Amino acid sequence: MINHPNRAKKAAEEIPVVVTTEHRGVFFGYASDTSGDVIHLRAARNCIYWSHGVRGFIGLAATGPDKQSKVGPAADIEVRKITSVIKCTPEATAAWEAAPWAK
């Protein structure tokens, strides 16, 4: 039984995304709203390097980083000066969660 206005509200669904910035930042994380000038990412990771086999930053959303990639640890962040937001596939999300850092 819903008898309180706050109980009727559904939490915004988070989606896994890759976000790029004007300063060439490439971030993965979970966002519930990607419509503004600032995107809040939960458990965000920064991709410092990806190999030729990833096939560019869109490949990071399609298949995710590979074993040669360098992906930083997770943190909650705000991203500004956004140039693109790309929804990740389940395959890419799993690869990002593995957080590879080539040595």
C-alpha positions in Angstrom: 0.0 0.0 0.0 1.4 3.4 -1.0 0.1 6.0 1.3 3.0 8.5 1.3 4.1 10.6 -1.6 7.8 9.7 -1.3 7.0 6.0 -1.4 5.4 6.3 -4.8 8.7 7.7 -6.3 10.8 5.2 -8.1 14.6 5.7 -7.9 16.1 6.8 -11.2 17.6 3.8 -13.1 21.3 4.0 -13.6 22.8 3.1 -16.9 26.4 2.3 -17.7 28.0 4.9 -19.9 31.2 6.1 -21.4 31.6 9.9 -21.2 34.2 11.9 -23.2 35.2 15.5 -22.5 36.7 18.5 -24.2 40.0 17.8 -22.4 40.2 14.3 -23.9 39.0 12.6 -20.8 37.4 9.2 -21.2 35.3 7.9 -18.3 33.1 4.9 -17.6 30.5 5.0 -14.8 26.8 4.7 -13.9 24.5 7.6 -14.5 20.9 8.2 -13.8 20.7 11.5 -15.8 22.8 12.3 -18.8 20.9 15.3 -20.1 22.7 18.2 -18.4 26.0 20.1 -18.7 27.3 18.1 -15.7 26.9 14.3 -15.4 27.3 12.6 -12.0 29.0 9.2 -12.4 28.9 6.6 -9.7 31.8 4.2 -9.5 33.5 6.1 -12.4 36.8 4.9 -13.9 39.1 6.8 -16.2 40.7 5.1 -19.2 44.2 6.4 -19.5 45.2 4.2 -22.4 43.5 1.7 -24.7 45.1 -0.4 -27.4 44.5 -0.3 -31.1 42.4 -3.5 -30.8 39.7 -1.6 -28.8 39.0 0.5 -32.0 38.7 3.9 -30.4 36.6 5.4 -27.7 33.3 4.1 -29.1 34.9 0.6 -28.9 35.2 1.2 -25.2 31.4 1.4 -25.0 30.9 -1.5 -27.4 33.4 -4.1 -26.1 35.2 -2.3 -23.3 38.8 -2.0 -22.4 41.1 -4.9 -23.2 44.1 -6.4 -21.2 46.5 -3.8 -22.7 44.3 -0.9 -21.5 45.1 1.2 -18.4 42.0 1.9 -16.3 42.1 3.7 -13.0 40.3 2.8 -9.8 36.6 3.7 -9.2 35.3 6.9 -7.5 32.1 8.9 -7.6 32.7 12.0 -9.8 31.1 14.9 -11.7 32.1 15.2 -15.3 32.0 18.6 -17.0 32.7 19.9 -20.6 31.1 16.8 -22.0 31.5 16.0 -25.7 29.7 12.6 -25.9 27.8 10.1 -23.8 27.6 6.5 -25.1 25.5 3.7 -23.5 27.6 0.6 -22.8 26.8 -2.9 -23.8 26.7 -5.6 -21.2 30.0 -7.0 -22.6 31.7 -3.6 -22.2 30.3 -3.1 -18.7 31.9 -6.3 -17.6 35.2 -5.4 -19.1 35.2 -2.0 -17.4 34.3 -3.7 -14.1 37.4 -5.9 -14.5 39.5 -2.6 -14.5 42.5 -3.8 -16.4 45.8 -2.0 -15.9 48.6 -3.2 -18.2 52.1 -3.3 -16.8 
